[in-house]
Amino acid sequence: MPKIPITSGKKLVKAFEMLGYEIVRQKGSHIRLLNENKLRFPPITIPDHKEVSIGVMRKLIRDTKIGIEELIKLLK
């Protein structure tokens, strides 16, 4: 299993937009995203930080049911 990459919140938002997520609001440094396909992809919140922690990355991967490999492809 590959390591979870350390990345910024802005790059994560762009990666999840490729999956069909759209920004619906932002409060402070947290960006809320929704997907049209609510059954497969639940709403997520991404912190707009320079480095997003590994724990938050794991939670995003678990909530959206994508693999680490797929996330790495989206971030490139």
N, CA and C atoms as a LAMMPS dump frame, in Angstrom:
ITEM: TIMESTEP
0
ITEM: NUMBER OF ATOMS
228
ITEM: BOX BOUNDS ff ff ff
-5.0000000000000000e+02 5.0000000000000000e+02
-5.0000000000000000e+02 5.0000000000000000e+02
-5.0000000000000000e+02 5.0000000000000000e+02
ITEM: ATOMS id mol type element x y z
1 1 1 N 0.849 -1.171 0
2 1 2 C 0 0 0
3 1 3 C 0.901 1.243 0
4 2 1 N 0.664 2.179 -0.919
5 2 2 C 1.5 3.391 -0.961
6 2 3 C 1.219 4.323 0.218
7 3 1 N 2.188 5.182 0.498
8 3 2 C 2.027 6.149 1.582
9 3 3 C 1.055 7.244 1.157
10 4 1 N 0.347 7.768 2.121
11 4 2 C -0.574 8.877 1.865
12 4 3 C 0.265 10.133 1.662
13 5 1 N 0.078 10.831 0.542
14 5 2 C 0.9 12.018 0.291
15 5 3 C 0.466 13.206 1.149
16 6 1 N 1.432 14.026 1.522
17 6 2 C 1.145 15.272 2.233
18 6 3 C 0.906 16.33 1.152
19 7 1 N -0.204 17.033 1.233
20 7 2 C -0.539 18.021 0.217
21 7 3 C -1.304 19.177 0.838
22 8 1 N -1.561 20.182 0.04
23 8 2 C -2.287 21.352 0.538
24 8 3 C -3.79 21.167 0.362
25 9 1 N -4.542 21.991 1.06
26 9 2 C -5.997 21.94 0.955
27 9 3 C -6.48 22.33 -0.428
28 10 1 N -5.832 23.315 -1.058
29 10 2 C -6.234 23.752 -2.396
30 10 3 C -6.074 22.632 -3.424
31 11 1 N -4.971 21.868 -3.325
32 11 2 C -4.762 20.746 -4.25
33 11 3 C -5.8 19.658 -4.018
34 12 1 N -6.163 19.426 -2.761
35 12 2 C -7.19 18.43 -2.462
36 12 3 C -8.544 18.841 -3.031
37 13 1 N -8.874 20.111 -2.918
38 13 2 C -10.143 20.596 -3.466
39 13 3 C -10.174 20.361 -4.971
40 14 1 N -9.086 20.667 -5.666
41 14 2 C -9.019 20.451 -7.122
42 14 3 C -9.158 18.966 -7.466
43 15 1 N -8.529 18.105 -6.655
44 15 2 C -8.61 16.662 -6.894
45 15 3 C -10.045 16.166 -6.731
46 16 1 N -10.727 16.618 -5.685
47 16 2 C -12.093 16.165 -5.46
48 16 3 C -13.074 16.793 -6.447
49 17 1 N -12.741 17.943 -6.996
50 17 2 C -13.581 18.527 -8.051
51 17 3 C -13.55 17.636 -9.297
52 18 1 N -12.442 16.929 -9.524
53 18 2 C -12.358 15.989 -10.647
54 18 3 C -13.294 14.803 -10.448
55 19 1 N -13.659 14.519 -9.21
56 19 2 C -14.602 13.432 -8.908
57 19 3 C -16.054 13.9 -8.978
58 20 1 N -16.265 15.189 -9.243
59 20 2 C -17.621 15.71 -9.35
60 20 3 C -18.075 16.533 -8.168
61 21 1 N -17.189 16.772 -7.208
62 21 2 C -17.532 17.618 -6.069
63 21 3 C -17.539 19.079 -6.484
64 22 1 N -18.39 19.866 -5.828
65 22 2 C -18.448 21.302 -6.058
66 22 3 C -18.392 22.019 -4.714
67 23 1 N -17.727 23.169 -4.701
68 23 2 C -17.66 23.975 -3.486
69 23 3 C -19.024 24.617 -3.269
70 24 1 N -19.589 24.409 -2.075
71 24 2 C -20.884 25.02 -1.767
72 24 3 C -20.752 26.175 -0.79
73 25 1 N -19.734 26.128 0.07
74 25 2 C -19.517 27.248 0.984
75 25 3 C -18.144 27.122 1.617
76 26 1 N -17.723 28.235 2.221
77 26 2 C -16.472 28.252 2.965
78 26 3 C -16.674 29.116 4.195
79 27 1 N -16.258 28.589 5.321
80 27 2 C -16.335 29.343 6.569
81 27 3 C -14.944 29.319 7.187
82 28 1 N -14.316 30.472 7.217
83 28 2 C -12.947 30.531 7.708
84 28 3 C -12.029 29.791 6.758
85 29 1 N -11.287 28.842 7.29
86 29 2 C -10.35 28.098 6.449
87 29 3 C -10.864 26.701 6.084
88 30 1 N -12.155 26.459 6.241
89 30 2 C -12.711 25.15 5.917
90 30 3 C -13.665 25.255 4.735
91 31 1 N -13.43 24.406 3.736
92 31 2 C -14.196 24.419 2.497
93 31 3 C -15.122 23.211 2.484
94 32 1 N -16.397 23.451 2.259
95 32 2 C -17.408 22.382 2.229
96 32 3 C -17.691 22.034 0.774
97 33 1 N -17.65 20.731 0.46
98 33 2 C -17.886 20.251 -0.897
99 33 3 C -19.043 19.262 -0.92
100 34 1 N -19.848 19.334 -1.962
101 34 2 C -20.94 18.391 -2.183
102 34 3 C -20.797 17.771 -3.558
103 35 1 N -21.327 16.566 -3.703
104 35 2 C -21.324 15.873 -4.985
105 35 3 C -22.762 15.618 -5.406
106 36 1 N -23.018 15.663 -6.727
107 36 2 C -24.365 15.374 -7.237
108 36 3 C -24.816 13.98 -6.828
109 37 1 N -23.902 13.022 -6.906
110 37 2 C -24.201 11.64 -6.568
111 37 3 C -24.049 11.447 -5.056
112 38 1 N -25.042 11.888 -4.302
113 38 2 C -24.96 11.878 -2.839
114 38 3 C -24.952 10.47 -2.251
115 39 1 N -25.441 9.476 -2.994
116 39 2 C -25.454 8.115 -2.472
117 39 3 C -24.048 7.533 -2.41
118 40 1 N -23.232 7.828 -3.409
119 40 2 C -21.872 7.275 -3.426
120 40 3 C -20.893 8.195 -2.715
121 41 1 N -21.027 9.494 -2.895
122 41 2 C -20.079 10.447 -2.339
123 41 3 C -20.77 11.366 -1.334
124 42 1 N -20.469 11.226 -0.057
125 42 2 C -21.079 12.102 0.965
126 42 3 C -20.437 13.493 0.94
127 43 1 N -21.058 14.475 1.576
128 43 2 C -20.432 15.796 1.686
129 43 3 C -19.141 15.712 2.497
130 44 1 N -18.143 16.509 2.113
131 44 2 C -16.872 16.499 2.817
132 44 3 C -16.436 17.933 3.126
133 45 1 N -15.572 18.061 4.115
134 45 2 C -14.999 19.349 4.483
135 45 3 C -13.488 19.224 4.423
136 46 1 N -12.863 20.159 3.705
137 46 2 C -11.412 20.152 3.548
138 46 3 C -10.853 21.438 4.143
139 47 1 N -9.867 21.32 5.05
140 47 2 C -9.248 22.539 5.588
141 47 3 C -8.336 23.166 4.536
142 48 1 N -8.382 24.474 4.411
143 48 2 C -7.548 25.189 3.445
144 48 3 C -6.222 25.562 4.119
145 49 1 N -5.425 24.524 4.405
146 49 2 C -4.143 24.697 5.06
147 49 3 C -3.023 24.373 4.087
148 50 1 N -1.799 24.799 4.409
149 50 2 C -0.651 24.496 3.555
150 50 3 C -0.369 23.007 3.526
151 51 1 N -0.549 22.351 4.659
152 51 2 C -0.381 20.898 4.755
153 51 3 C -1.572 20.324 5.5
154 52 1 N -2.258 19.39 4.858
155 52 2 C -3.387 18.713 5.489
156 52 3 C -2.838 17.474 6.194
157 53 1 N -3.25 17.254 7.428
158 53 2 C -2.697 16.16 8.229
159 53 3 C -3.082 14.795 7.659
160 54 1 N -2.296 13.805 8.019
161 54 2 C -2.527 12.427 7.571
162 54 3 C -3.879 11.927 8.055
163 55 1 N -4.262 12.265 9.272
164 55 2 C -5.547 11.822 9.82
165 55 3 C -6.719 12.347 9.011
166 56 1 N -6.655 13.611 8.598
167 56 2 C -7.718 14.198 7.775
168 56 3 C -7.74 13.523 6.41
169 57 1 N -6.553 13.257 5.861
170 57 2 C -6.484 12.576 4.555
171 57 3 C -7.113 11.177 4.639
172 58 1 N -6.806 10.447 5.721
173 58 2 C -7.402 9.112 5.903
174 58 3 C -8.924 9.201 5.978
175 59 1 N -9.419 10.195 6.699
176 59 2 C -10.866 10.369 6.838
177 59 3 C -11.508 10.669 5.484
178 60 1 N -10.892 11.522 4.677
179 60 2 C -11.422 11.829 3.352
180 60 3 C -11.442 10.587 2.459
181 61 1 N -10.375 9.795 2.527
182 61 2 C -10.303 8.563 1.73
183 61 3 C -11.381 7.589 2.181
184 62 1 N -11.551 7.451 3.483
185 62 2 C -12.555 6.527 4.028
186 62 3 C -13.974 6.995 3.7
187 63 1 N -14.25 8.29 3.866
188 63 2 C -15.596 8.811 3.628
189 63 3 C -16.005 8.726 2.159
190 64 1 N -15.071 9.002 1.255
191 64 2 C -15.413 8.999 -0.174
192 64 3 C -15.239 7.628 -0.81
193 65 1 N -14.689 6.681 -0.067
194 65 2 C -14.508 5.301 -0.543
195 65 3 C -13.646 5.224 -1.803
196 66 1 N -12.648 6.113 -1.888
197 66 2 C -11.672 6.003 -2.964
198 66 3 C -10.405 5.43 -2.365
199 67 1 N -9.561 4.859 -3.189
200 67 2 C -8.319 4.297 -2.698
201 67 3 C -7.208 5.337 -2.679
202 68 1 N -6.145 5.002 -1.975
203 68 2 C -4.996 5.896 -1.926
204 68 3 C -4.41 6.073 -3.322
205 69 1 N -4.387 4.98 -4.093
206 69 2 C -3.84 5.038 -5.443
207 69 3 C -4.627 6.021 -6.304
208 70 1 N -5.953 5.986 -6.191
209 70 2 C -6.798 6.891 -6.979
210 70 3 C -6.576 8.339 -6.554
211 71 1 N -6.429 8.575 -5.266
212 71 2 C -6.174 9.933 -4.787
213 71 3 C -4.829 10.445 -5.304
214 72 1 N -3.819 9.597 -5.313
215 72 2 C -2.506 9.983 -5.823
216 72 3 C -2.607 10.366 -7.298
217 73 1 N -3.373 9.595 -8.079
218 73 2 C -3.564 9.921 -9.504
219 73 3 C -4.256 11.265 -9.674
220 74 1 N -5.249 11.536 -8.83
221 74 2 C -5.981 12.799 -8.937
222 74 3 C -5.122 14 -8.553
223 75 1 N -4.173 13.786 -7.648
224 75 2 C -3.324 14.884 -7.192
225 75 3 C -2.229 15.238 -8.191
226 76 1 N -1.971 14.387 -9.17
227 76 2 C -0.91 14.656 -10.147
228 76 3 C -1.412 15.515 -11.267
